[in-house]
Amino acid sequence: MTRQQKEAYQNTEALRKIIKSLEGQKFRLDCGHHITFGHFFGNDITIRNGKEPVITCSQCGY
């Protein structure tokens, strides 16, 4: 990977800010389970990256 290609990537802090902006919001996942971001009983999620991302809970992601 060239230096220019490496510089195109943001660090994980930028991703944490995006997730933090979802705090308190509730979603139904592609697997049918639910998540509330920022809640201590919230599910962990698995994101399958691709043309059409698939977002499931971590239990269904395996």
Secondary structure, 3 states (H helix, E strand, C coil): CCHHHHHCCCCHHHHHHHHHCCCCCEEECCCCCEEECCCCCCCCEEEECCCCCEEEECCCCC
